């Protein structure tokens, strides 16, 4: 809104009032337009001048010092970097080191025991297990072993099987035997080879159906077929599975019993992939029982499995333990200790290594509070140590705690340096070269941006005929 000029009463002259009113009405629009144009030009000039100031004005010494003091690891009173410190080294004051809890350790050349401790489990000896099948179909007439876990002995009856086919085979065998005996008594010699062949075929058929020689001899003594066939245990052991029931119809493809011999037992252990190359068949291991089921035992590795478990990424191995008294139970957890040969290595603590997957590195502690990341090549870990292949040497000192906080400062420093080198028009507080002068924008006072030391922005080019800040626009 344009301020209305004070009203002046014209003198009492004929026609003067009308002339004065016309003069005020003609000047009012021109004054309003001139005021709006002046404000717009002044605002544009201020913006251009500010951009030119941000781009061209060099930072003062105080501003440069404040910027360096605000950068992590680069206080203004930092001592000179020690020899050997690279460009990525950062300075951490002693007070700040104490505040974040920085601890270091010396890279040493020492004797390393190649001991591997892992968890194992006791398992059935797979070479001493058996599944009981019948060779002929029939019905379970009588069940002698009726629960899982029962101990059985070699030759102990498991169940009695009634099979019509087996009864017929017994009758055929007895008939062939009687025919052969009658021919012998009658003195017939020529048909004898045929009767002997029939008798041998009948006997062989019963043997293929798991009829033993003792049972055939009992059949010959009795002179008549037996109703059932007794199925016995092939060795001493325990019952792991039982699927047979009294009165059940069974076929040759059905598993009636599963037995295991516990006189020996397996112990199966697992190691990580990087440890598998150190374990070989024939190595000695210690077997420790956590709950005192037995005294610690020594065993020898019998087999190393050829595959890696896709779920746990581990390699299995097994050893064999004697278990005559059946004191050790399958599925019991044990601790396995493998003692390898001691070797000498330059080692670093595992806690000092930062592993990103693509690279491994440590934070090297220089003197005077300077720290620097250093890439390293390491061998497979041995306990809580890493053997060093390359990167650091014996006598170097590395950070073992709070290294992630120091590493974040090194990454921030590298990012800020890279930003200063790659972004045009951005100066991170570097002083101007000697003898150079920053062009000043006439008519625009110096303006600093608080909180942005050394920040300069390119000024847009001034259009031809544009007004200079501070000048008075002309009315046309």
ABEGO torsion letter per residue (X at the ends): XBBBBBBBBBBBBBGAAAAAAAAAAAAAAAAAAAAAAAAAAAAAAAAAAAAAAAAABBBBAAAAAAAAAABBGBBAABBBBBBGBBAABBBBBAAAAAAAGBBBBBBBBBBBBBBBBBBBBBBBBAAABBBBBBABBEBBABBABABBGBBBBBGBBABBBBBAAAAAAAAAAAAAAAAAAAAAAAGBAAAAAAAAAAAAAAAAAAAAAGBBAAAAAAAAAAGBBBABBBBBBABBEBBABBABBBGBBBBAABBABBBBBAABBBBBBBBBAAAAAABBBGBBBBBBBAAGABBBBBBBBABBBABBBAAAGBBBBBBBBBBAAGABBBGBBBBBBBBBBBBBBBBBBAAABBBAGABBBBBBBBBGGBBBBBBBBBBBBBEABBBBABGBBBGBBBBABGAAAAAAAAAAAAAAAAAAAABBGBBAGBBBBBGBBBBBBBGBBBBBBBGBBGBBBBBBBBBBGBBBBGBBBBBX
